[in-house]
Amino acid sequence: MIYLFSETGQAALRSFVDRSTLFAFDLDGTLAPIVADPARIEIPKETKEKLIDLNRMATVAIISGRSRTDARNHLGFTPRFLIGNHGAEGLPGREKQEEEFRGQCIKWQKQLERFLPLASESGILIENKGMTLSVHYRRTSNQEAAVMNILEVIGQLKPFPKRIPGKCVENLLPAEAPRKGEALLQIMRHTGCPKALFVGDDATDEDVFRLDHDSILGIRVGCEGSSLAAYCLKDQKEMSDLLGRMVSLKNLYPGGIPFEPYGPP
Ligand SMILES: O=P(O)(O)OC[C@H]1O[C@H](O[C@H]2O[C@H](CO)[C@@H](O)[C@H](O)[C@H]2O)[C@H](O)[C@@H](O)[C@@H]1O
């Protein structure tokens, strides 16, 4: 990965961004720093202000692993696109499928509660987000043992889920659920934006980073470890600076786009 604030990275950003660019962001670990309690995330004030500015002048999409309602409560503004559940919630024309996903998650939740009866006492948090489910182990006293236990239980779930590990979390998705990459491509088709810039930090974001690099500029928060993203930021604190640069680049293209939020409230 190339550091985005290097000369090469800045040149790439300048030549990529124009009036037709869609700006898409992940939430946890990208717009908001990671904290121990998922309910207590906060988008830093400066980051939020710049994001709101960008949202006024460009097409902005938030593609989060959280449910749309939960993500909306933390965002405090209305982006044109808000996709939840790692891509499984909020895509145009997928309403019937979403109901099936809900049914699967209810079944998984019941099974997980049966197989992990002492979950909350041991610090495991089962988060049913409607269309996907997350099993958190950040607050367990022995994370290694906890994840082994969780994986064993996931192996017994029916129907068998698509499992994507994240930051101290195992995410369970219905096998047929659209993921972040498919969600981004569908929004691009819907808006007619031929190019998208996407910033994310976690394993579920790799689903976007693996897409065609000519039309999608992938930026990973964190330069360590492996990723399919072409560019990276050193850490989440650099997000505010990046948004500031995006806003000033968009200022080069006055006129913007008419703003109309997509989807149900
Ligand atoms: O795709 P995202 O918007 O980044 O959502 C990914 C998951 O984020 C949340 O969990 C993560 O952040 C928590 C708060 O910082 C942290 O406590 C947890 O350990 C992380 O895994 C959220 O709770 C999940 O539902 C999302 O899937």
PDBQT file of the ligand as one rigid body, heavy atoms in Angstrom, charges set to zero:
ROOT
HETATM    1  O1  LIG A 301     -18.299  -1.735   8.852  1.00  0.00    +0.000 OA
HETATM    2  P1  LIG A 301     -18.200  -0.856  10.058  1.00  0.00    +0.000 P 
HETATM    3  O2  LIG A 301     -19.097   0.333  10.006  1.00  0.00    +0.000 OA
HETATM    4  O3  LIG A 301     -16.782  -0.500  10.374  1.00  0.00    +0.000 OA
HETATM    5  O4  LIG A 301     -18.713  -1.757  11.280  1.00  0.00    +0.000 OA
HETATM    6  C1  LIG A 301     -17.940  -2.882  11.714  1.00  0.00    +0.000 C 
HETATM    7  C2  LIG A 301     -18.408  -3.305  13.078  1.00  0.00    +0.000 C 
HETATM    8  O5  LIG A 301     -18.256  -2.166  13.928  1.00  0.00    +0.000 OA
HETATM    9  C3  LIG A 301     -18.664  -2.312  15.287  1.00  0.00    +0.000 C 
HETATM   10  O6  LIG A 301     -17.736  -3.155  15.939  1.00  0.00    +0.000 OA
HETATM   11  C4  LIG A 301     -16.401  -2.663  15.951  1.00  0.00    +0.000 C 
HETATM   12  O7  LIG A 301     -16.362  -1.372  16.569  1.00  0.00    +0.000 OA
HETATM   13  C5  LIG A 301     -16.718  -1.358  17.983  1.00  0.00    +0.000 C 
HETATM   14  C6  LIG A 301     -16.699   0.099  18.442  1.00  0.00    +0.000 C 
HETATM   15  O8  LIG A 301     -15.479   0.706  18.208  1.00  0.00    +0.000 OA
HETATM   16  C7  LIG A 301     -15.722  -2.232  18.743  1.00  0.00    +0.000 C 
HETATM   17  O9  LIG A 301     -16.075  -2.263  20.135  1.00  0.00    +0.000 OA
HETATM   18  C8  LIG A 301     -15.749  -3.659  18.171  1.00  0.00    +0.000 C 
HETATM   19  O10 LIG A 301     -14.757  -4.471  18.808  1.00  0.00    +0.000 OA
HETATM   20  C9  LIG A 301     -15.456  -3.618  16.663  1.00  0.00    +0.000 C 
HETATM   21  O11 LIG A 301     -15.562  -4.920  16.095  1.00  0.00    +0.000 OA
HETATM   22  C10 LIG A 301     -20.081  -2.808  15.365  1.00  0.00    +0.000 C 
HETATM   23  O12 LIG A 301     -20.425  -3.118  16.706  1.00  0.00    +0.000 OA
HETATM   24  C11 LIG A 301     -20.334  -4.028  14.487  1.00  0.00    +0.000 C 
HETATM   25  O13 LIG A 301     -21.712  -4.304  14.457  1.00  0.00    +0.000 OA
HETATM   26  C12 LIG A 301     -19.870  -3.720  13.057  1.00  0.00    +0.000 C 
HETATM   27  O14 LIG A 301     -20.050  -4.889  12.256  1.00  0.00    +0.000 OA
ENDROOT
TORSDOF 0
